[in-house]
Amino acid sequence: MSDNQARTTGLREQVRAARLRLADSAADLGILLRLLGEHAEAERMLRQAVEIYEADRRTQPTSSRTTQELTWTPSASTPSSSAAARQVSPPDTTWPAPDGPS
């Protein structure tokens, strides 16, 4: 493999990894929005994540990452794996909302 081919392959792998991180982030956001009751926006984000995962699956049919992770479905009360890894917790809703500009 030439240096140029190796560089191109490396870049393609980086692009794929970035797309999968984007899908993971969209899924994380969708789950958090669902927990907040913002169902329409949550659905939009989750559909975006699924589209990215499915596109990756079409272009990488032998990838074990997408095969394994696409079969995992979080429950509404379970934070996603990426959010849990970053120790993201739902916002504290006990604080009073500000009354507006002072």
N, C-alpha and C positions, 0 to 999 in steps of 0.2 A: 504494500500500500504506500503510495507516495505521501509526502508531507501535506500536500494540498488535499488529498482524499482524507487523510487522518484528521486534518483541521476541520474539514466539512462535516465529517462524522461526529467529531466532538461538538461542533456547533449545533448540529441537529439534536444530539442528546441533551444539550443545555436548553434548547428551545422546548423539547418535549418535557423536560423536568419543570421548566417555568410554567408551561401550560397546565401540568398536573397540580402544581402549587396553586395556580389560579383557581382551578376547579375545587381544590381542597378549601381554599379561602371562601369561595362562593358558597360551598356547602356549609362551612362553619357559620357564615353570616346568615344563611337561610335558617339554620337551626336556632340561632340566637334571636332572629326576628320572630320566628314562630313562638318562642318562649315569651316574647314580649307582646304577643297577640297581633302582630303586624303580618297577617296571613297572606295578603296579596303580594307584598314585597318578598316575603319568605318563599312563597311558591316561585316567584320569578327568579330568585337567586338559586334555588334548588334545581329548577329546570335548566338554568345556565350551566350549573355544575354537571348535570347529567349529559347535556349536549357535548361538553368538553370531554368527559370520560368516554362517551360513545364514539366521538371522533377519534380519540386516541386508540380505542379498541379496534376500530376499522383499519387504522394505519399500523398498529402493533398487535396483530392477532395472537402472538405467542407470549405476550407480556404477562408475567405472573402477578405483577403489582395490581394491574387493573382487574384481572380476573378475581383475585382474592378480595380486594377492597370494594369492588362493586357488589359483592354479595353481602357485605355488612351493612345493616340498616340501623341507624341509631333510633332510640325511642325519643319521644318528645321531651322527656325529662332528663335525658342523658346528654351531656355536652359532647360535641364531636371530638374525635381523637386529636385533631390538631389543636383545637381550643383547650382541651384538657392538658395537652403537652405544654402549652404556653401558660397554663394555670389561669385561664380566662374564666371569670365567673360572671353570672348575670348581674346587671346593674342593681345597686341598692335602691329599692323603691320606697324605702322608709323616710328618706329625706323629703322635706316639703319642697314643692316646686316654687321657684322664685315668682314673686308677684308681678314682675316686670321691671323695666328700667327704673332706677332710683332717681 
